[in-house]
Amino acid sequence: MPVPTVATYSVDALIAAHTALRNLIDSGSSAGRIDIRGEALELLATVPLSSPAGTINGSTGQFTLSIAAVGSAAYSGTAAYAEVVDGNNAVHLALPAQAGTAAVAGKVVLNSLSIVAGTEVSVASAVIG
């Protein structure tokens, strides 16, 4: 193994940690969700997650959130980050937002960072680890 430049976890550690995170997200009274927030921390939109909240890759340990449907925008603004929330409204993770179509580990990828009230909001991907 080469000298690491950042913290490096074993696949077993990632699988255990991401399984525990998924269980937290699924532990609420309803399915979890992704809350999209703007630069001033304002809630712009919500996007529902499936139950279970995602899948964990047995080879890499990556946790990919499963988006149940497109979300709806309550307010207009520029998306800055997303919170992963359980069905009891507890926030378990915050991820920076990025525009695009391809998955980027550690980020929530939206089709556009420009959110317009009353429109649908699509999450292209949300991958952790």
N, C-alpha and C positions, 0 to 999 in steps of 0.2 A: 504494500500500500504506500503511495507517495505521501510526503509530508502534507498534512491538510492546511488549508488557508482559512477554513471556517469549521465550525463544529460538524463532525461527521458521525452519524448514527448507523448502527447496524440495521439491516432490513427487519430483523426481529423486533428491535426497539421501536422502529417506525410503525410497524404493524400493530404492536401493543398500544402505542400512544394514540394512533389514529383510530383504532377500534374504540378506545376509551372516549375519545372526542365524539365519534359518531354516536356512541351510546348516550352521551350527555345531550346532544342535539335531539335525539329521538326520545328522551325521557320526559318531555313535556306532555301536557294534556292534549296537545294537537301536534301536527307535523311542524317541523322547523321551517325557517325562512331566511332569506337574505334581505337585509335592510340596506338600501343604497343611500349613502349620505353625502352631502356636499361639503365644500371647504369650510363652511361655518358650522359644521356638525348637524345641519338640518336634515331631517328625513325627507328624501325625495321620492322614493319608491320602495315597494316591497315585492319580493319574488318568492313564491312558495317552493319548498323543497319536497321531494318525495319522502315516503317512509318505507324503508330506511333512508336516511339522509344522503347516502352515497355508497360508493364501493371502495374497497381497499385492495390495491394490487399486491398479490402475494409474492411477486418477484422484486418489486421496487419499494413497496411500502407506501406508495403515494395514495392519497385519499382524494377521490374525485367526487364532488358534491353532485347529487342528482336533482336537476331542476324539474319540478313537476309541471310548470306552465309558465307562460310569460307573466310578468308582473304588471302592476298598474302604477302610474306616476301620480302622486298626489300634488306635487309641487314641481315647478321648473327650476333648473339650476344645472351646475356642472358637477358630475359625480367625482368624488375624491377617493372614497373608500367604501367598503362594504362590511357589515357586521353579520356574523352567522349567529342566529338566535334560535333558541328552542321554543317549543310551544307554550312555555310559561313565561316568555319574554326575557329570559336570562341570556345575555350576550356571552358567547364562548370563544369568539375569535374575531379579529378585525384584519382585513386584507386590503392593500391598496388596489384601486381600480385602474384599469388600463383599457383603452379601446383596441378592438381587433376581432379576429375570428379564430385564432389558434390559441390553444391552451398555453398558459405561462404559469409554472409552478410558483406558488406563493402570492398569486394575484387573482382577483376576480376580473374576468375579461368580459366587457360589455360591447355590444355592437357599436355604441356611441356613448361618449361621456356627457353629451348634451341631452339632458332629460327635460321633457316638456309635459307639463301637467295635463292629465286626461289621456295620455297616450300609453301604449304598451311599452314595456321595458324588457329586453331580452338579455339574458346572461348567456354568453357564448360558452364560458367554462369557468370553473372554480376548482383549482387543483392545489392541494396542500402537500408539501414534502417533496 
